[in-house]
């Protein structure tokens, strides 16, 4: 399910924790407070001493939250997030499920200019050429995925057949009800524009072709949106893309997304020209973390923050993540330290004047 939470603000802020119901019989009677991770400087020295006088800083946090995912956006998240000084935009997932994807931002730090929704079911209408799906439908199944409402025991094909129809039909394969959202902001009292996109790619590890098709569509939509913003506001916006991609480092989706900034040629034959080049914040600074999703059945990295590298934007810091042997993650998540089975990831950026 789509459960990402992004925040846009001028200065670093602690991530917003959401509550979740935990069976008390599995937990200690003591209830520690949720952890509040810190931003760690990319280069190890003071962030502010390295900032350019004409630069502007902002931070972004992406968090794949657990139930009630964003299905209670109108009744819970919207009004509660407003009490912290945030505004928000939201898209509900297609189909029967009520969860969705949101971007939360501080209006006193950034003006919302434009927003667009991304419905991956739109791919069904463009299936004139079935080559949109990779020839090897069941290759690259390393990513276990994290869709809490779906089976993880290999019975996904049966579930898909019952819910959607024949999984061998490419139109059925592409109708996964996943969504995303993107928005253009102007940072307050500056000429700087930033596009933030937030999404959640399909979860099933056996459907790598669908994940790759969604990733391609996502980048094409972001590229079109960037062109629209550039023309409408006569600017060169920075672009940041975050969310749960249900893909581990090195698999086809990940390699596609970073292929514009890597020397890997393994996908050269099956990739179209990349609409926009992307660079991973963690991957380009400290290396991708060992995990962002941690459960007893699966622990690996599924969540990322990507940005379009250029001379104007650079990451200054990243949100710290626990080590595998940290006491607050032992036994898997969620627990009292971490209210989701995912960890929040984040970065602070600086944009210099055009």
C-alpha positions as CSV (number, residue, x, y, z in Angstrom):
1,X,0.0,0.0,0.0
2,X,1.0,3.5,-0.6
3,X,2.2,4.9,2.7
4,X,4.8,7.6,2.0
5,X,5.1,10.8,3.9
6,X,7.2,13.7,2.7
7,X,7.9,17.0,4.4
8,X,9.3,20.1,2.9
9,X,10.7,22.8,5.2
10,X,13.5,25.4,5.3
11,X,15.3,23.9,8.3
12,X,15.8,20.3,9.6
13,X,12.9,19.0,11.6
14,X,12.4,15.7,13.4
15,X,10.2,13.2,11.5
16,X,6.6,13.0,12.4
17,X,5.8,9.7,14.1
18,X,2.4,8.0,13.6
19,X,0.8,5.7,16.0
20,X,0.1,2.1,15.3
21,X,-1.6,-0.6,17.3
22,X,0.8,-3.2,18.7
23,X,-0.1,-6.4,20.4
24,X,1.0,-5.9,24.0
25,X,1.6,-9.6,24.5
26,X,4.6,-9.4,22.1
27,X,6.1,-6.3,23.7
28,X,7.8,-5.4,26.9
29,X,5.7,-3.7,29.6
30,X,8.0,-0.7,29.3
31,X,7.2,1.7,26.6
32,X,10.2,3.6,25.3
33,X,9.7,6.8,23.3
34,X,10.0,6.7,19.5
35,X,13.4,7.5,18.3
36,X,14.2,10.9,16.8
37,X,17.0,10.5,14.3
38,X,19.4,13.3,13.5
39,X,20.7,14.8,10.3
40,X,24.4,13.8,9.7
41,X,26.6,16.1,7.7
42,X,27.7,14.6,4.3
43,X,31.3,15.8,4.7
44,X,31.6,15.6,8.4
45,X,32.1,19.3,9.1
46,X,29.6,21.9,10.2
47,X,26.8,22.3,7.7
48,X,26.4,26.0,8.2
49,X,30.0,26.9,7.8
50,X,29.9,25.2,4.3
51,X,26.7,26.9,3.2
52,X,27.1,29.6,0.5
53,X,25.9,33.1,1.4
54,X,23.5,33.1,-1.5
55,X,22.2,29.6,-0.9
56,X,19.0,28.4,0.6
57,X,18.6,25.3,2.6
58,X,15.6,23.0,3.1
59,X,15.0,19.5,4.4
60,X,12.9,16.6,3.1
61,X,11.8,13.5,4.9
62,X,10.2,10.5,3.3
63,X,8.4,8.0,5.6
64,X,6.5,4.9,4.7
65,X,4.1,4.8,7.6
66,X,2.2,1.8,8.8
67,X,-1.6,1.6,9.5
68,X,-3.6,3.3,9.2
69,X,-1.4,4.3,6.2
70,X,-2.9,7.5,4.8
71,X,-6.4,6.1,4.5
72,X,-7.4,8.4,7.4
73,X,-6.0,11.5,5.7
74,X,-9.2,13.6,5.9
75,X,-10.2,12.4,9.4
76,X,-6.7,12.3,11.1
77,X,-3.6,13.3,9.2
78,X,-4.7,16.5,7.6
79,X,-6.0,18.2,10.7
80,X,-3.2,17.0,12.9
81,X,-0.4,17.9,10.5
82,X,-1.9,21.4,10.3
83,X,-1.4,21.8,14.0
84,X,2.3,21.6,13.3
85,X,2.2,24.4,10.7
86,X,2.0,22.2,7.6
87,X,-0.3,22.1,4.6
88,X,-0.7,19.1,2.5
89,X,-1.8,17.5,-0.8
90,X,-3.0,14.0,-1.2
91,X,-4.0,11.3,-3.6
92,X,-6.0,8.3,-2.7
93,X,-5.1,5.0,-4.3
94,X,-7.2,3.6,-7.1
95,X,-9.5,0.6,-6.6
96,X,-11.1,-0.5,-3.4
97,X,-8.3,0.3,-1.0
98,X,-8.5,3.7,0.8
99,X,-4.9,4.4,1.5
100,X,-2.9,7.0,-0.5
101,X,0.1,9.2,-0.8
102,X,0.7,12.7,0.5
103,X,3.2,15.5,0.5
104,X,3.3,17.7,3.6
105,X,5.0,21.1,3.5
106,X,5.2,24.4,5.5
107,X,3.4,27.2,3.7
108,X,5.5,29.8,5.5
109,X,8.6,28.3,3.9
110,X,7.3,27.3,0.4
111,X,4.5,28.3,-1.9
112,X,2.6,25.5,-3.7
113,X,2.4,26.4,-7.4
114,X,1.2,23.3,-9.2
115,X,0.4,19.7,-8.4
116,X,-0.3,16.6,-10.6
117,X,-1.4,13.2,-9.7
118,X,0.1,10.0,-11.1
119,X,-2.2,7.0,-11.8
120,X,-0.2,4.0,-12.8
121,X,-3.3,2.4,-14.1
122,X,-3.0,4.9,-17.0
123,X,-0.4,2.4,-18.4
124,X,-3.3,0.1,-19.3
125,X,-4.5,2.5,-21.9
126,X,-1.1,2.7,-23.5
127,X,-0.6,-1.0,-23.8
128,X,-0.8,-1.0,-27.6
129,X,2.7,-2.3,-27.6
130,X,3.2,-5.0,-25.1
131,X,7.0,-4.3,-25.1
132,X,6.3,-1.9,-22.3
133,X,6.7,-4.9,-20.1
134,X,10.1,-6.6,-19.8
135,X,10.3,-9.9,-21.8
136,X,11.4,-11.8,-18.7
137,X,8.4,-11.2,-16.4
138,X,9.8,-13.2,-13.6
139,X,13.4,-12.0,-13.6
140,X,15.0,-9.9,-11.0
141,X,12.9,-11.0,-8.0
142,X,15.2,-10.0,-5.3
143,X,13.0,-7.3,-3.7
144,X,10.6,-9.0,-1.3
145,X,8.2,-6.0,-1.2
146,X,6.3,-4.8,1.8
147,X,2.6,-4.7,0.9
148,X,1.1,-5.6,4.3
149,X,-2.2,-6.7,2.9
150,X,-0.7,-9.0,0.3
151,X,0.7,-12.5,0.9
152,X,4.5,-13.0,1.1
153,X,4.5,-16.7,0.8
154,X,4.5,-17.1,-3.0
155,X,0.7,-17.1,-3.4
156,X,0.6,-13.7,-5.0
157,X,-0.3,-15.1,-8.4
158,X,-3.4,-16.7,-7.0
159,X,-4.4,-13.5,-5.2
160,X,-3.8,-11.4,-8.3
161,X,-5.9,-13.8,-10.5
162,X,-8.8,-13.6,-8.1
163,X,-8.6,-9.8,-7.8
164,X,-7.8,-8.7,-11.3
165,X,-8.0,-11.5,-13.8
166,X,-5.5,-13.3,-15.9
167,X,-2.0,-12.3,-14.8
168,X,-0.6,-13.2,-18.3
169,X,-2.7,-10.4,-19.8
170,X,-0.4,-7.3,-19.9
171,X,-3.4,-5.1,-19.2
172,X,-4.2,-7.1,-16.1
173,X,-0.6,-7.0,-15.0
174,X,-0.4,-3.2,-15.3
175,X,-3.6,-2.5,-13.4
176,X,-2.1,-2.5,-9.9
177,X,-3.9,0.6,-8.5
178,X,-0.6,2.3,-7.4
179,X,-0.4,6.1,-7.4
180,X,2.0,8.9,-6.9
181,X,1.8,12.7,-6.6
182,X,4.1,15.6,-7.5
183,X,4.2,19.3,-6.8
184,X,6.1,22.4,-7.7
185,X,7.1,24.9,-5.0
186,X,8.7,28.3,-4.9
187,X,10.8,28.7,-1.8
188,X,9.7,31.8,0.2
189,X,11.5,35.0,-0.6
190,X,13.8,33.3,-3.1
191,X,13.8,32.8,-6.9
192,X,14.3,29.0,-6.3
193,X,11.8,26.4,-7.5
194,X,11.6,22.8,-6.4
195,X,9.6,19.9,-7.7
196,X,8.9,17.1,-5.2
197,X,7.5,13.8,-6.3
198,X,6.3,11.1,-4.0
199,X,5.3,7.6,-4.9
200,X,5.0,3.9,-4.0
201,X,5.9,1.3,-6.6
202,X,4.1,-2.1,-6.8
203,X,5.2,-4.5,-4.2
204,X,5.2,-8.1,-5.7
205,X,8.8,-9.5,-6.2
206,X,7.6,-11.7,-9.0
207,X,6.3,-8.8,-11.0
208,X,9.6,-7.0,-11.8
209,X,8.3,-6.1,-15.2
210,X,5.4,-4.1,-13.7
211,X,7.7,-2.3,-11.3
212,X,10.0,-1.3,-14.2
213,X,7.0,-0.1,-16.3
214,X,5.9,2.0,-13.4
215,X,9.3,3.5,-12.9
216,X,9.6,4.4,-16.6
217,X,6.1,6.0,-16.5
218,X,7.0,7.9,-13.3
219,X,10.2,9.4,-14.8
220,X,8.4,10.4,-18.0
221,X,5.7,12.2,-16.0
222,X,8.2,14.0,-13.8
223,X,10.1,15.1,-16.9
224,X,6.9,16.4,-18.5
225,X,6.0,18.2,-15.3
226,X,9.5,19.8,-15.1
227,X,9.1,21.1,-18.6
228,X,5.7,22.5,-17.8
229,X,7.0,24.3,-14.6
230,X,10.0,25.6,-16.5
231,X,7.9,27.2,-19.2
232,X,5.1,28.5,-16.9
233,X,7.4,30.1,-14.3
234,X,10.4,30.7,-16.5
235,X,12.7,28.9,-14.2
236,X,15.0,25.8,-13.9
237,X,13.4,23.9,-11.0
238,X,15.4,21.4,-8.9
239,X,13.8,17.9,-8.9
240,X,13.5,15.5,-5.9
241,X,11.9,12.1,-6.1
242,X,11.2,10.1,-3.0
243,X,9.2,7.1,-1.8
244,X,9.0,3.4,-1.4
245,X,10.1,1.8,-4.7
246,X,9.9,-1.8,-3.4
247,X,13.2,-2.5,-5.1
248,X,16.5,-3.2,-3.6
249,X,19.9,-1.6,-4.6
250,X,21.2,-3.3,-7.8
251,X,17.9,-4.6,-9.2
252,X,16.4,-3.5,-12.5
253,X,14.2,-0.7,-11.1
254,X,17.1,0.8,-9.0
255,X,19.6,0.5,-11.9
256,X,17.1,2.2,-14.3
257,X,16.5,5.1,-11.9
258,X,20.2,5.8,-11.4
259,X,21.4,4.8,-14.8
260,X,21.8,8.4,-15.9
261,X,24.4,9.0,-13.2
262,X,26.1,5.5,-13.2
263,X,28.5,3.7,-15.5
264,X,26.5,0.5,-15.4
265,X,25.7,-0.8,-18.9
266,X,23.9,-3.9,-17.8
267,X,20.5,-2.5,-18.8
268,X,21.7,-0.7,-21.9
269,X,19.8,-2.9,-24.3
270,X,16.4,-2.8,-22.7
271,X,16.2,0.8,-21.5
272,X,14.8,3.6,-23.4
273,X,16.5,7.0,-23.2
274,X,16.2,8.1,-19.6
275,X,13.8,11.1,-19.4
276,X,15.7,12.7,-16.5
277,X,19.0,11.7,-14.8
278,X,18.7,10.8,-11.1
279,X,21.2,10.4,-8.3
280,X,20.5,8.8,-4.9
281,X,21.2,11.0,-1.9
282,X,22.3,8.1,0.3
283,X,23.9,6.2,-2.6
284,X,26.0,9.2,-3.7
285,X,27.1,10.2,-0.2
286,X,27.4,7.4,2.4
287,X,26.2,4.5,0.3
288,X,22.7,3.0,0.4
289,X,21.8,2.0,4.0
290,X,21.7,-1.8,4.8
291,X,18.0,-1.6,5.3
292,X,15.0,0.8,5.4
293,X,12.4,-2.0,5.8
294,X,12.9,-4.3,8.8
295,X,10.6,-7.3,9.6
296,X,11.2,-10.8,10.8
297,X,10.6,-12.1,7.3
298,X,12.5,-9.4,5.2
299,X,15.1,-6.8,5.9
300,X,16.5,-4.7,3.1
301,X,16.5,-1.2,1.5
302,X,13.3,-0.3,-0.4
303,X,13.0,3.5,0.2
304,X,15.0,6.2,-1.6
305,X,15.4,9.9,-2.1
306,X,16.6,10.7,-5.6
307,X,17.5,14.1,-7.1
308,X,18.5,15.5,-10.5
309,X,22.1,16.5,-10.0
310,X,23.2,19.9,-11.3
311,X,25.4,22.8,-10.3
312,X,22.6,24.4,-8.2
313,X,21.6,21.7,-5.8
314,X,23.6,19.5,-3.5
315,X,22.8,17.4,-0.4
316,X,24.3,18.7,2.8
317,X,23.2,16.0,5.2
318,X,21.2,12.8,5.5
319,X,19.0,11.4,8.2
320,X,20.8,8.8,10.3
321,X,19.6,5.2,10.3
322,X,20.2,2.5,12.8
323,X,22.7,-0.3,12.3
324,X,21.4,-3.9,12.0
325,X,22.5,-4.7,15.6
326,X,20.9,-1.7,17.1
327,X,18.7,-2.6,20.1
328,X,15.8,-0.5,18.8
329,X,15.4,-2.7,15.7
330,X,16.2,-6.1,17.0
331,X,13.4,-8.5,16.4
332,X,11.9,-6.5,13.5
333,X,9.6,-3.5,13.3
334,X,7.2,-2.0,14.2
335,X,8.0,-1.6,17.9
336,X,7.9,1.2,20.5
337,X,10.9,2.8,19.0
338,X,9.7,2.8,15.4
339,X,5.9,2.9,14.8
340,X,6.3,1.5,11.2
341,X,8.0,-1.5,9.6
342,X,9.9,1.1,7.6
343,X,12.4,3.8,8.7
344,X,12.2,7.4,7.8
345,X,14.8,8.6,5.4
346,X,15.7,12.3,4.8
347,X,18.1,14.8,3.5
348,X,19.0,18.5,3.8
349,X,19.7,20.2,0.5
350,X,21.2,23.5,-0.5
351,X,20.3,25.4,-3.7
352,X,22.5,28.2,-4.9
353,X,21.3,31.1,-6.9
354,X,20.7,30.7,-10.7
